[in-house]
Amino acid sequence: MADAVRAEELAQLLRTKRRGMTIRQAAEKAGVSPATMWRAEKGEAIRDVDVIGRLCDWLGVPPSRVLVSVRTVSAMHGDEIEHGVKESTADMIEAHLRADKNLAPGTADALSNAFRTLYEAYPKKNNRDKK
């Protein structure tokens, strides 16, 4: 996920939101460690989907705001789908669930784990199946 984060944009958003607060205060409000807040504000890539979700929640922005996106076309429906460059489908779902302000953290965890379990249980296409 490191290459998928717009680290500088995230850093700018964090610095703006933190004005008047110490890093420790902002980290506490965002639910991350002060060291993580410091690294994110310095423009270092954040790799943890949960942390990105918490930071975006605190900032009041969707995770897609700080993720590099590419467009692909769904073979099944021809619809465009936007996703992070190196994110797995399960990681994208998890990031959205964790950033959803309508879900309690425990609920987001449970839904994410359930989706990941089901997703991994089904067989994936291999190169022979693609046409």
VMD Tcl script that builds the backbone (N, CA, C; Angstrom):
set m [mol new atoms 393]
animate dup $m
set s [atomselect $m all]
$s set {name element resname resid chain x y z} {
  {N N MET 1 A 0.802 -1.189 0.000}
  {CA C MET 1 A 0.000 0.000 0.000}
  {C C MET 1 A 0.850 1.259 0.000}
  {N N ALA 2 A 2.124 1.173 0.317}
  {CA C ALA 2 A 2.967 2.345 0.448}
  {C C ALA 2 A 2.941 3.207 -0.800}
  {N N ASP 3 A 3.013 2.612 -1.976}
  {CA C ASP 3 A 3.052 3.378 -3.201}
  {C C ASP 3 A 1.696 3.975 -3.551}
  {N N ALA 4 A 0.618 3.542 -2.914}
  {CA C ALA 4 A -0.714 3.997 -3.252}
  {C C ALA 4 A -1.139 5.246 -2.485}
  {N N VAL 5 A -0.384 5.672 -1.487}
  {CA C VAL 5 A -0.770 6.816 -0.662}
  {C C VAL 5 A -0.177 8.104 -1.224}
  {N N ARG 6 A -0.998 9.126 -1.346}
  {CA C ARG 6 A -0.516 10.462 -1.699}
  {C C ARG 6 A 0.013 11.095 -0.417}
  {N N ALA 7 A 1.241 10.765 -0.085}
  {CA C ALA 7 A 1.816 11.137 1.211}
  {C C ALA 7 A 1.865 12.646 1.414}
  {N N GLU 8 A 2.216 13.399 0.387}
  {CA C GLU 8 A 2.311 14.856 0.545}
  {C C GLU 8 A 0.944 15.498 0.754}
  {N N GLU 9 A -0.056 14.996 0.047}
  {CA C GLU 9 A -1.406 15.540 0.241}
  {C C GLU 9 A -1.916 15.225 1.642}
  {N N LEU 10 A -1.687 13.994 2.090}
  {CA C LEU 10 A -2.071 13.616 3.448}
  {C C LEU 10 A -1.349 14.483 4.463}
  {N N ALA 11 A -0.054 14.704 4.257}
  {CA C ALA 11 A 0.742 15.529 5.176}
  {C C ALA 11 A 0.173 16.941 5.271}
  {N N GLN 12 A -0.154 17.537 4.133}
  {CA C GLN 12 A -0.698 18.896 4.132}
  {C C GLN 12 A -2.035 18.968 4.855}
  {N N LEU 13 A -2.902 17.997 4.599}
  {CA C LEU 13 A -4.195 17.960 5.282}
  {C C LEU 13 A -4.012 17.844 6.798}
  {N N LEU 14 A -3.072 17.000 7.221}
  {CA C LEU 14 A -2.823 16.812 8.654}
  {C C LEU 14 A -2.272 18.081 9.292}
  {N N ARG 15 A -1.320 18.727 8.627}
  {CA C ARG 15 A -0.741 19.963 9.192}
  {C C ARG 15 A -1.798 21.038 9.332}
  {N N THR 16 A -2.670 21.140 8.343}
  {CA C THR 16 A -3.734 22.144 8.392}
  {C C THR 16 A -4.699 21.857 9.541}
  {N N LYS 17 A -5.118 20.627 9.659}
  {CA C LYS 17 A -6.076 20.246 10.713}
  {C C LYS 17 A -5.470 20.393 12.104}
  {N N ARG 18 A -4.160 20.159 12.231}
  {CA C ARG 18 A -3.511 20.142 13.540}
  {C C ARG 18 A -3.206 21.542 14.073}
  {N N ARG 19 A -3.334 22.564 13.287}
  {CA C ARG 19 A -2.985 23.913 13.739}
  {C C ARG 19 A -3.552 24.189 15.119}
  {N N GLY 20 A -2.663 24.649 16.009}
  {CA C GLY 20 A -3.066 24.954 17.378}
  {C C GLY 20 A -3.013 23.767 18.321}
  {N N MET 21 A -2.686 22.600 17.815}
  {CA C MET 21 A -2.582 21.391 18.635}
  {C C MET 21 A -1.159 20.860 18.562}
  {N N THR 22 A -0.750 20.179 19.605}
  {CA C THR 22 A 0.522 19.473 19.548}
  {C C THR 22 A 0.321 18.187 18.747}
  {N N ILE 23 A 1.413 17.602 18.333}
  {CA C ILE 23 A 1.317 16.321 17.621}
  {C C ILE 23 A 0.654 15.286 18.514}
  {N N ARG 24 A 1.000 15.290 19.793}
  {CA C ARG 24 A 0.416 14.331 20.735}
  {C C ARG 24 A -1.103 14.504 20.828}
  {N N GLN 25 A -1.569 15.755 20.919}
  {CA C GLN 25 A -3.009 16.013 21.001}
  {C C GLN 25 A -3.726 15.558 19.724}
  {N N ALA 26 A -3.155 15.902 18.580}
  {CA C ALA 26 A -3.768 15.514 17.311}
  {C C ALA 26 A -3.791 13.995 17.166}
  {N N ALA 27 A -2.689 13.344 17.536}
  {CA C ALA 27 A -2.614 11.883 17.439}
  {C C ALA 27 A -3.686 11.231 18.309}
  {N N GLU 28 A -3.868 11.758 19.502}
  {CA C GLU 28 A -4.888 11.210 20.399}
  {C C GLU 28 A -6.279 11.351 19.792}
  {N N LYS 29 A -6.565 12.525 19.232}
  {CA C LYS 29 A -7.878 12.740 18.613}
  {C C LYS 29 A -8.090 11.845 17.394}
  {N N ALA 30 A -7.018 11.596 16.649}
  {CA C ALA 30 A -7.110 10.774 15.443}
  {C C ALA 30 A -7.060 9.276 15.754}
  {N N GLY 31 A -6.611 8.921 16.955}
  {CA C GLY 31 A -6.529 7.506 17.319}
  {C C GLY 31 A -5.293 6.814 16.786}
  {N N VAL 32 A -4.196 7.577 16.635}
  {CA C VAL 32 A -2.926 7.004 16.177}
  {C C VAL 32 A -1.835 7.399 17.163}
  {N N SER 33 A -0.681 6.790 17.028}
  {CA C SER 33 A 0.423 7.141 17.916}
  {C C SER 33 A 1.025 8.477 17.484}
  {N N PRO 34 A 1.639 9.211 18.421}
  {CA C PRO 34 A 2.322 10.452 18.052}
  {C C PRO 34 A 3.399 10.226 16.987}
  {N N ALA 35 A 4.104 9.094 17.062}
  {CA C ALA 35 A 5.145 8.805 16.076}
  {C C ALA 35 A 4.536 8.651 14.678}
  {N N THR 36 A 3.384 7.997 14.597}
  {CA C THR 36 A 2.707 7.837 13.305}
  {C C THR 36 A 2.252 9.185 12.777}
  {N N MET 37 A 1.688 10.018 13.642}
  {CA C MET 37 A 1.245 11.352 13.227}
  {C C MET 37 A 2.427 12.155 12.719}
  {N N TRP 38 A 3.548 12.087 13.424}
  {CA C TRP 38 A 4.743 12.829 13.029}
  {C C TRP 38 A 5.224 12.374 11.651}
  {N N ARG 39 A 5.295 11.043 11.453}
  {CA C ARG 39 A 5.755 10.510 10.165}
  {C C ARG 39 A 4.807 10.915 9.036}
  {N N ALA 40 A 3.515 10.835 9.296}
  {CA C ALA 40 A 2.533 11.193 8.267}
  {C C ALA 40 A 2.640 12.677 7.915}
  {N N GLU 41 A 2.841 13.521 8.917}
  {CA C GLU 41 A 2.989 14.961 8.670}
  {C C GLU 41 A 4.273 15.299 7.928}
  {N N LYS 42 A 5.253 14.455 8.031}
  {CA C LYS 42 A 6.523 14.670 7.328}
  {C C LYS 42 A 6.470 14.143 5.898}
  {N N GLY 43 A 5.355 13.523 5.526}
  {CA C GLY 43 A 5.192 13.039 4.166}
  {C C GLY 43 A 5.668 11.616 3.945}
  {N N GLU 44 A 5.918 10.892 5.033}
  {CA C GLU 44 A 6.308 9.484 4.892}
  {C C GLU 44 A 5.063 8.658 4.577}
  {N N ALA 45 A 5.231 7.653 3.754}
  {CA C ALA 45 A 4.108 6.800 3.359}
  {C C ALA 45 A 3.588 6.016 4.554}
  {N N ILE 46 A 2.290 5.952 4.686}
  {CA C ILE 46 A 1.633 5.157 5.715}
  {C C ILE 46 A 1.153 3.885 5.039}
  {N N ARG 47 A 1.516 2.749 5.589}
  {CA C ARG 47 A 1.207 1.464 4.959}
  {C C ARG 47 A -0.012 0.765 5.562}
  {N N ASP 48 A -0.378 1.137 6.761}
  {CA C ASP 48 A -1.443 0.449 7.484}
  {C C ASP 48 A -2.814 1.008 7.079}
  {N N VAL 49 A -3.663 0.147 6.527}
  {CA C VAL 49 A -4.991 0.541 6.071}
  {C C VAL 49 A -5.813 1.106 7.230}
  {N N ASP 50 A -5.703 0.500 8.393}
  {CA C ASP 50 A -6.438 0.958 9.565}
  {C C ASP 50 A -6.033 2.381 9.926}
  {N N VAL 51 A -4.740 2.660 9.904}
  {CA C VAL 51 A -4.236 4.001 10.242}
  {C C VAL 51 A -4.726 5.019 9.216}
  {N N ILE 52 A -4.667 4.666 7.939}
  {CA C ILE 52 A -5.157 5.581 6.900}
  {C C ILE 52 A -6.637 5.875 7.127}
  {N N GLY 53 A -7.392 4.849 7.467}
  {CA C GLY 53 A -8.818 5.035 7.747}
  {C C GLY 53 A -9.057 5.960 8.924}
  {N N ARG 54 A -8.291 5.787 10.004}
  {CA C ARG 54 A -8.463 6.652 11.179}
  {C C ARG 54 A -8.067 8.088 10.878}
  {N N LEU 55 A -6.967 8.262 10.154}
  {CA C LEU 55 A -6.530 9.620 9.801}
  {C C LEU 55 A -7.566 10.305 8.910}
  {N N CYS 56 A -8.070 9.587 7.924}
  {CA C CYS 56 A -9.084 10.159 7.032}
  {C C CYS 56 A -10.366 10.475 7.788}
  {N N ASP 57 A -10.740 9.616 8.714}
  {CA C ASP 57 A -11.924 9.863 9.531}
  {C C ASP 57 A -11.745 11.150 10.330}
  {N N TRP 58 A -10.578 11.314 10.966}
  {CA C TRP 58 A -10.300 12.519 11.748}
  {C C TRP 58 A -10.282 13.757 10.848}
  {N N LEU 59 A -9.742 13.616 9.659}
  {CA C LEU 59 A -9.685 14.736 8.721}
  {C C LEU 59 A -11.048 15.050 8.103}
  {N N GLY 60 A -11.947 14.064 8.138}
  {CA C GLY 60 A -13.256 14.260 7.523}
  {C C GLY 60 A -13.220 14.133 6.009}
  {N N VAL 61 A -12.288 13.315 5.501}
  {CA C VAL 61 A -12.178 13.108 4.048}
  {C C VAL 61 A -12.271 11.616 3.748}
  {N N PRO 62 A -12.752 11.252 2.573}
  {CA C PRO 62 A -12.777 9.834 2.212}
  {C C PRO 62 A -11.362 9.339 1.923}
  {N N PRO 63 A -11.080 8.062 2.163}
  {CA C PRO 63 A -9.743 7.526 1.878}
  {C C PRO 63 A -9.308 7.754 0.434}
  {N N SER 64 A -10.254 7.802 -0.487}
  {CA C SER 64 A -9.901 8.006 -1.893}
  {C C SER 64 A -9.207 9.346 -2.124}
  {N N ARG 65 A -9.392 10.285 -1.202}
  {CA C ARG 65 A -8.739 11.604 -1.323}
  {C C ARG 65 A -7.221 11.503 -1.223}
  {N N VAL 66 A -6.723 10.531 -0.468}
  {CA C VAL 66 A -5.272 10.426 -0.260}
  {C C VAL 66 A -4.672 9.176 -0.893}
  {N N LEU 67 A -5.454 8.466 -1.681}
  {CA C LEU 67 A -4.950 7.274 -2.358}
  {C C LEU 67 A -4.777 7.544 -3.836}
  {N N VAL 68 A -3.661 7.117 -4.390}
  {CA C VAL 68 A -3.432 7.215 -5.828}
  {C C VAL 68 A -4.415 6.262 -6.492}
  {N N SER 69 A -5.043 6.712 -7.528}
  {CA C SER 69 A -6.063 5.889 -8.175}
  {C C SER 69 A -5.711 5.589 -9.612}
  {N N VAL 70 A -6.204 4.467 -10.054}
  {CA C VAL 70 A -6.148 4.110 -11.468}
  {C C VAL 70 A -7.546 3.684 -11.863}
  {N N ARG 71 A -7.848 3.800 -13.123}
  {CA C ARG 71 A -9.164 3.366 -13.588}
  {C C ARG 71 A -9.015 2.061 -14.353}
  {N N THR 72 A -9.892 1.135 -14.056}
  {CA C THR 72 A -9.934 -0.113 -14.799}
  {C C THR 72 A -11.374 -0.323 -15.244}
  {N N VAL 73 A -11.576 -1.215 -16.147}
  {CA C VAL 73 A -12.930 -1.499 -16.617}
  {C C VAL 73 A -13.310 -2.894 -16.167}
  {N N SER 74 A -14.464 -2.999 -15.543}
  {CA C SER 74 A -14.970 -4.282 -15.099}
  {C C SER 74 A -15.352 -5.100 -16.319}
  {N N ALA 75 A -14.756 -6.277 -16.449}
  {CA C ALA 75 A -15.037 -7.138 -17.589}
  {C C ALA 75 A -16.494 -7.579 -17.598}
  {N N MET 76 A -17.086 -7.676 -16.427}
  {CA C MET 76 A -18.441 -8.188 -16.336}
  {C C MET 76 A -19.481 -7.161 -16.779}
  {N N HIS 77 A -19.317 -5.904 -16.337}
  {CA C HIS 77 A -20.345 -4.903 -16.597}
  {C C HIS 77 A -19.869 -3.734 -17.451}
  {N N GLY 78 A -18.564 -3.640 -17.700}
  {CA C GLY 78 A -18.049 -2.517 -18.456}
  {C C GLY 78 A -18.014 -1.235 -17.648}
  {N N ASP 79 A -18.240 -1.320 -16.334}
  {CA C ASP 79 A -18.222 -0.142 -15.473}
  {C C ASP 79 A -16.798 0.208 -15.097}
  {N N GLU 80 A -16.530 1.510 -14.934}
  {CA C GLU 80 A -15.226 1.922 -14.449}
  {C C GLU 80 A -15.194 1.770 -12.939}
  {N N ILE 81 A -14.084 1.267 -12.443}
  {CA C ILE 81 A -13.883 1.090 -11.013}
  {C C ILE 81 A -12.594 1.803 -10.655}
  {N N GLU 82 A -12.615 2.613 -9.612}
  {CA C GLU 82 A -11.420 3.321 -9.201}
  {C C GLU 82 A -10.841 2.635 -7.979}
  {N N HIS 83 A -9.529 2.410 -7.998}
  {CA C HIS 83 A -8.902 1.758 -6.851}
  {C C HIS 83 A -7.444 2.155 -6.764}
  {N N GLY 84 A -6.849 1.887 -5.610}
  {CA C GLY 84 A -5.439 2.182 -5.400}
  {C C GLY 84 A -4.564 1.267 -6.228}
  {N N VAL 85 A -3.394 1.744 -6.573}
  {CA C VAL 85 A -2.492 1.031 -7.468}
  {C C VAL 85 A -2.149 -0.361 -6.971}
  {N N LYS 86 A -1.765 -0.502 -5.722}
  {CA C LYS 86 A -1.305 -1.796 -5.226}
  {C C LYS 86 A -2.231 -2.398 -4.190}
  {N N GLU 87 A -3.428 -1.873 -4.064}
  {CA C GLU 87 A -4.355 -2.386 -3.069}
  {C C GLU 87 A -5.064 -3.629 -3.570}
  {N N SER 88 A -5.249 -4.563 -2.656}
  {CA C SER 88 A -6.089 -5.709 -2.975}
  {C C SER 88 A -7.544 -5.288 -2.785}
  {N N THR 89 A -8.450 -6.040 -3.345}
  {CA C THR 89 A -9.867 -5.747 -3.169}
  {C C THR 89 A -10.231 -5.745 -1.692}
  {N N ALA 90 A -9.734 -6.719 -0.947}
  {CA C ALA 90 A -10.039 -6.803 0.487}
  {C C ALA 90 A -9.510 -5.582 1.235}
  {N N ASP 91 A -8.330 -5.090 0.866}
  {CA C ASP 91 A -7.780 -3.889 1.511}
  {C C ASP 91 A -8.622 -2.654 1.212}
  {N N MET 92 A -9.119 -2.548 -0.021}
  {CA C MET 92 A -9.962 -1.402 -0.379}
  {C C MET 92 A -11.260 -1.414 0.422}
  {N N ILE 93 A -11.870 -2.585 0.514}
  {CA C ILE 93 A -13.111 -2.705 1.285}
  {C C ILE 93 A -12.850 -2.348 2.744}
  {N N GLU 94 A -11.755 -2.865 3.302}
  {CA C GLU 94 A -11.418 -2.581 4.693}
  {C C GLU 94 A -11.224 -1.086 4.929}
  {N N ALA 95 A -10.516 -0.410 4.043}
  {CA C ALA 95 A -10.281 1.029 4.199}
  {C C ALA 95 A -11.592 1.804 4.207}
  {N N HIS 96 A -12.507 1.440 3.320}
  {CA C HIS 96 A -13.794 2.123 3.277}
  {C C HIS 96 A -14.634 1.838 4.513}
  {N N LEU 97 A -14.612 0.606 4.981}
  {CA C LEU 97 A -15.370 0.277 6.187}
  {C C LEU 97 A -14.832 1.027 7.397}
  {N N ARG 98 A -13.520 1.083 7.540}
  {CA C ARG 98 A -12.915 1.764 8.687}
  {C C ARG 98 A -13.139 3.270 8.648}
  {N N ALA 99 A -13.265 3.826 7.457}
  {CA C ALA 99 A -13.477 5.269 7.332}
  {C C ALA 99 A -14.956 5.661 7.412}
  {N N ASP 100 A -15.843 4.683 7.396}
  {CA C ASP 100 A -17.277 4.954 7.431}
  {C C ASP 100 A -17.671 5.482 8.806}
  {N N LYS 101 A -18.124 6.707 8.860}
  {CA C LYS 101 A -18.485 7.341 10.133}
  {C C LYS 101 A -19.730 6.728 10.766}
  {N N ASN 102 A -20.477 5.962 9.999}
  {CA C ASN 102 A -21.693 5.328 10.527}
  {C C ASN 102 A -21.419 4.003 11.217}
  {N N LEU 103 A -20.191 3.502 11.120}
  {CA C LEU 103 A -19.855 2.212 11.725}
  {C C LEU 103 A -18.955 2.399 12.941}
  {N N ALA 104 A -19.270 1.687 14.001}
  {CA C ALA 104 A -18.381 1.652 15.158}
  {C C ALA 104 A -17.129 0.877 14.754}
  {N N PRO 105 A -15.975 1.167 15.360}
  {CA C PRO 105 A -14.744 0.464 14.991}
  {C C PRO 105 A -14.862 -1.056 15.060}
  {N N GLY 106 A -15.526 -1.564 16.076}
  {CA C GLY 106 A -15.698 -3.015 16.203}
  {C C GLY 106 A -16.538 -3.598 15.079}
  {N N THR 107 A -17.551 -2.855 14.654}
  {CA C THR 107 A -18.398 -3.295 13.550}
  {C C THR 107 A -17.606 -3.303 12.245}
  {N N ALA 108 A -16.808 -2.246 12.028}
  {CA C ALA 108 A -15.972 -2.183 10.824}
  {C C ALA 108 A -14.993 -3.355 10.793}
  {N N ASP 109 A -14.394 -3.674 11.950}
  {CA C ASP 109 A -13.473 -4.815 12.035}
  {C C ASP 109 A -14.191 -6.118 11.691}
  {N N ALA 110 A -15.376 -6.308 12.279}
  {CA C ALA 110 A -16.117 -7.551 12.053}
  {C C ALA 110 A -16.513 -7.698 10.582}
  {N N LEU 111 A -17.018 -6.628 9.983}
  {CA C LEU 111 A -17.395 -6.681 8.570}
  {C C LEU 111 A -16.182 -6.917 7.671}
  {N N SER 112 A -15.090 -6.245 7.992}
  {CA C SER 112 A -13.864 -6.411 7.206}
  {C C SER 112 A -13.352 -7.840 7.283}
  {N N ASN 113 A -13.319 -8.391 8.494}
  {CA C ASN 113 A -12.864 -9.773 8.666}
  {C C ASN 113 A -13.780 -10.764 7.960}
  {N N ALA 114 A -15.094 -10.524 8.039}
  {CA C ALA 114 A -16.051 -11.413 7.372}
  {C C ALA 114 A -15.852 -11.359 5.858}
  {N N PHE 115 A -15.721 -10.151 5.313}
  {CA C PHE 115 A -15.514 -10.031 3.874}
  {C C PHE 115 A -14.220 -10.714 3.452}
  {N N ARG 116 A -13.131 -10.452 4.184}
  {CA C ARG 116 A -11.826 -11.024 3.829}
  {C C ARG 116 A -11.894 -12.560 3.860}
  {N N THR 117 A -12.548 -13.110 4.880}
  {CA C THR 117 A -12.680 -14.573 4.997}
  {C C THR 117 A -13.449 -15.144 3.811}
  {N N LEU 118 A -14.578 -14.522 3.482}
  {CA C LEU 118 A -15.373 -15.000 2.353}
  {C C LEU 118 A -14.627 -14.817 1.033}
  {N N TYR 119 A -13.995 -13.689 0.868}
  {CA C TYR 119 A -13.267 -13.398 -0.373}
  {C C TYR 119 A -12.151 -14.403 -0.609}
  {N N GLU 120 A -11.431 -14.735 0.450}
  {CA C GLU 120 A -10.314 -15.670 0.324}
  {C C GLU 120 A -10.781 -17.119 0.170}
  {N N ALA 121 A -12.023 -17.399 0.538}
  {CA C ALA 121 A -12.540 -18.768 0.458}
  {C C ALA 121 A -12.906 -19.178 -0.968}
  {N N TYR 122 A -13.159 -18.202 -1.821}
  {CA C TYR 122 A -13.566 -18.523 -3.188}
  {C C TYR 122 A -12.358 -18.574 -4.115}
  {N N PRO 123 A -12.398 -19.502 -5.081}
  {CA C PRO 123 A -11.255 -19.620 -6.006}
  {C C PRO 123 A -11.128 -18.371 -6.877}
  {N N LYS 124 A -9.899 -18.051 -7.215}
  {CA C LYS 124 A -9.602 -16.901 -8.070}
  {C C LYS 124 A -9.327 -17.387 -9.479}
  {N N LYS 125 A -9.477 -16.479 -10.409}
  {CA C LYS 125 A -9.136 -16.798 -11.790}
  {C C LYS 125 A -7.635 -17.002 -11.879}
  {N N ASN 126 A -7.230 -17.902 -12.735}
  {CA C ASN 126 A -5.811 -17.993 -13.030}
  {C C ASN 126 A -5.619 -17.607 -14.485}
  {N N ASN 127 A -4.427 -17.567 -14.937}
  {CA C ASN 127 A -4.143 -17.084 -16.291}
  {C C ASN 127 A -4.860 -17.886 -17.364}
  {N N ARG 128 A -5.104 -19.171 -17.139}
  {CA C ARG 128 A -5.789 -19.995 -18.135}
  {C C ARG 128 A -7.257 -19.621 -18.277}
  {N N ASP 129 A -7.855 -19.069 -17.165}
  {CA C ASP 129 A -9.262 -18.727 -17.207}
  {C C ASP 129 A -9.539 -17.415 -17.943}
  {N N LYS 130 A -8.521 -16.563 -18.084}
  {CA C LYS 130 A -8.720 -15.249 -18.704}
  {C C LYS 130 A -8.800 -15.392 -20.210}
  {N N LYS 131 A -9.736 -14.700 -20.786}
  {CA C LYS 131 A -9.888 -14.745 -22.238}
  {C C LYS 131 A -9.984 -13.377 -22.783}
}
mol reanalyze $m
mol bondsrecalc $m
mol representation Tube
mol addrep $m
